[in-house]
Amino acid sequence: MADEKKPPFLVMHKYHLSPQLAREAVSRTLTEAGVQSPKGGWDSLSITWKDKDGQVPVSFRELVEEARQKGVVRRMQRFLDGKDSIFGGNMDEIATPNWQLKLKSEYAGFTKEVEGPCRCASVEIDLMTDILHYRSETCELSDQHDFRLMSRAFRSYLSACVSIVEAFINCHILIAEHDGFTSPEFEELKKTTNTEKRVRLWYDFCCGDDPAPFFASMEWCHFQEIRKKRNEILHALDPFGMYSLREIHLYLNKVRTGVGGLMRKMRIAHGKRTLGFIERLRTAPVVDLMKIIFKADGKHEIKRIIGN
């Protein structure tokens, strides 16, 4: 008899957004892109994408389904993000398998060239996809009950979660320096390497509001929890790697508030709208923990602990 597949302890929901939240997100995105609601309402809307194979009609229902699955309508979101004063000038990605070619990247005074075969891409987009990939992989590998590969994926997830906040701040530094901005806080921000201090200095030079509510928020607290766990594991502070799936379950869900939610809160404080890579993390599918009681007859008792 073939071995039965072992049940996973971590199970990810299928969708980023509920049907209602997806409808609201798509309507908001369309409005921001300058599309007006038809007389028959949004449900009667049909727009046309221009693809390499020609023109492709897309219904409002199909846009809602994409938002449910991805958190955003990617093509329309890229259009809006391209107009942003901080992140808009950066490319998405380009690659070549050709040994004879070179790729050159230029943005806000930054210039770098790489020889083929090679790839150049927006660091924020790469890190966002890394987070979603390793988060999903952590769940998928939780059915291997030595948890070795699951732990490896979880370490990569934590690392990318902190790195994307660093990248978010670094892009502001690049633009401000290119524009000739200077202040005592900004000069200190360019020198410091402590992530917590960098966020506080970023707030000082980008925002005029009282920072107390921001640093007392759930988003900031959850980011601090992710950062501290990442430091504990990646800086090898302990002689043993200890991985509790009860804790991992919580950390996988904290990306919604502590990374996506944090950067959205930073954008609001800066007087700017959200961005696609932020929304995809803020709406990342919830992960549930399965409490499994194993029985000799293989008929396991499984209780689902809903993520939050």
Buried (B, 14 or more C-beta within 10 A) or exposed (E): EEEEEEBBBBBBEEBBBEEEBBBBBBBEBBEBBEBEBEEEEBEEBEBEEEEEEEEEEBEBBBBBBBBBBBBBBEBBBEBBBEEBEBBEBBEEEEEBEEEEEEBEBEBBEEEEEBEBEBEBBBBBBBBBBBBBBBBBBBBBBBBEEEBEBBBBBBBBBBBBBBBBBBBBBBBBBBBBBEEEEEEEBBEBBBEEEEBBEBBBBBBBBBBEEEBEEBBEBEBBBBBBBBBEBBBBBEEEEEEEEEBEBEEBBBBBBBBBBBBBBBBBBBBBBBEBBBBBBBBBBBBBBBBBBBEBEEEEEEEEEEEEEEBE
